[in-house]
Amino acid sequence: MNNAHAVVPKSPVFDVDAMLGDMTVRIIVCCGAGGVGKTTTAAALAVRAAEQGRKVVVLTIDPARRLAQSLGLGHLDNEPRPVVGIDGSGSLDAMMLDMKRTFDEFVEAAADPERAAAILANPFYQSLSSSFAGTQEYMAMEKLGQLRSSAVVDNRWDLIVVDTPPSRSALDFLDAPRRLGSFLDGRFIRLLAAPAKAGGRAYMRVLSAGFGVFTSVLSKILGGQVLTDVQQFVASIDTLFGGFRERADETYAMLKADDTAFVVVTAPERDALREAAYFVERLDGDEMPLAGLVLNRVASTEGLSIDAATATSAAARLTALGADTSAAVLRIHAQLVATQDRQRRLAERFTSAHRHVPIAVVPTMPADVTDLADLRAIGQALADG
Amino acid sequence: MSAAYAHCVARESDTDWGGVRLHVVTGKGGTGKTTIAGALALALATDGRRVLLIEVEGRQGIAQLFDVPPLDHNDRRIASAPGGGEVFGNALDSEEALLEFLDMFYNMRRAGSALQKMGAIDFATTIAPGVRDVLLTGKTKEAVRRKSGDAYVYDAVVMDAPPTGRITRFLNVNSEIGDLAKTGPIRSQADAVMAVIASPATAVHVVTLLEEMPVQETGDAITELIEAGLPVGAIIVNQVRIPLLTEAEQAQATDHAIDLAQLAIDLESVGITATDSILTALGNQAADHAERVALEERERIVIAALDRPTYELPLRPDGIDPGILYDLAESLRDQGVA
């Protein structure tokens, strides 16, 4: 346990190395609200697992430029590439998710070339695949499924570490794919595409009165061309995928399997902790396996026991005595302690409601991650708990 | 001329954003853009003005910030500003906006409500997300233009906007619905929105921290906004550390060259017994602090190269509560924002 764990004194320590060393764990999913260090945590876990001998692939989403460089990811190419400089017998491949490319490949794999070309050219498909809320999550799941099959088939990897998209809410990762799936399989889109096929005559009779109004309103708001694009898109994908929703349900089920471990990443800030609490409760409700919580960016005082008030008043007296440098050093300490006190109060809201969730505390790093050594240092801090 | 009146006139011309009536606040997630939007609204409302603070993503961030009950699509007073000003809050709702729209142009409110119950409104705004943005920016534009008699109802409107990654698409509704609707009320609405948003009466401010990712996204967003012809406002640097070390001390701390023996003597003189481990820890903390300050200095240079009016707000180690918002608002006013 490191000194930073003092910020969550009552919580058990999250044994990160035990998780990484458990060969039955084959997928680690890092979740959390945006801006809490999810991608960095995923990368650090992946590096540490690889250097402990595992064959790892890490799927990152939208990493900071220098973090990407530290993994040797110069550009997006949607394929796992070996990371150079990993010590030991393990290996690490890394990739960045290209949402549109993944969707395009998904279409190309499922359809004959002519039909695929028609879909790819459809304006509705283009907006769906590049900007639709939920597409990134759907494609992250899709890519995870692909990596998993390839891990199983040719035994290329024994651990997949996944970063999740920078959503407004951490829950989006779980919900967005099914939302997109049920939207694409939904009754309105079916009605638009082929009214006669949707759900039988009785259903149609009930709906048809409303449906006339519905299409008329849609045409007015969106213009007729959009409706035509949507109709053509749905008609052309209809037979290809056996249902988006079904597919989303399958990947969702994969996350409930025993070989998956969820790591919830958060920071000692109100919003981030609230998101973490929602997410932990949701995992519990869905019987998904939570391995532990990573609390990033915690002020560490290295176990120093001078409280903020003592340090501040001592600093004032030292300034009066002309010992400016020593006073400044004490002020730096006082500021750290004040920050830590606030972080402890904030974290308590989470820990008091979730006493049993193990937590690994990662102290604030003075500088940004730029290379493998930085990722190793974060991995060490994670393992120190 | 009374002194009070002179003060008002002086302020009007003294502020950096005198002609701006719509302040859009964006920033990377986690930079505190909702806090800054709140502080800016308070700053603009100071001295008897009325300001509307709008959120568009259904997060209830404003209600949490001001510690008031959840907001809805009706304007509600949420805070008073120094000098008799008032801040109102509104959480815009795109479904409600669409129903109003249908009512206004097609007299279809009842049909609209029925469709809403079936989930059709959600469906329509989902297959064409641009429509949702037109509706939200449309409501914002309406609030900016709203008049009571000859005077505007609000002296200024502040929007807690989507983050940097989505801001240009969100505001640039014209191109977003470009292929979608070439005529009709949605097109006229988009044109009317752009007439306000792309005008000098609007400023898009970007909130950042002195960290690599937020600064990088700030630069990217400004480039995109300029390309889209949208008016870029200020860069607001949040959570700036107060410098605790002089330049010489900074160099010493970085090299772990602070005189620990002298530190031990000084601490002893104020009654603190310093063991070696305490001295080492203090030295390390000073080194970390110095490293972070140096990093922040590098990011400051990147920000300066973006060549926008820049304001800084201090880090509050004890966190943000509604009381501290007033301090931040005052600091923004002191720097000439409002």
Interface residues (C-beta under 8 A of the other chain):
Chain A: A33 G34 G35 V36 A64 R65 R66 P123 F124 S127 S131 F132 A133 P166 R168 F183 G186 F188 I189 G210 V213 F214 V217 L218 K220 I221 L222 G223 Q225 V226 V230 A267 E269 R270 D271 A272 T301 E302 G303 L304 I306 T310 A314 R317 L318 L321 A323 D324 T325 S326 A327 A328 V329 L330 R331 I332 H333 Q335 L336 A338 T339 D341 R342 L346 P366 A367 D368
Chain B: K28 G29 G30 T31 E57 R59 G61 Q64 L98 L102 Y106 M108 A111 G112 A114 L115 M118 G119 A120 F123 A124 T126 I127 A128 P129 V131 P163 G165 R169 D179 L180 A181 K182 G184 P185 I186 E211 E212 M213 Q216 L244 L245 T246 E249 Q252 A253 I258 D259 Q262 L263 D266 L267 S269 V270 G271 I272 S277 I278 A281 L282 G283 N284 Q285 A286 A287 D288 H289 E291 R292 L295 P317 D318 G319
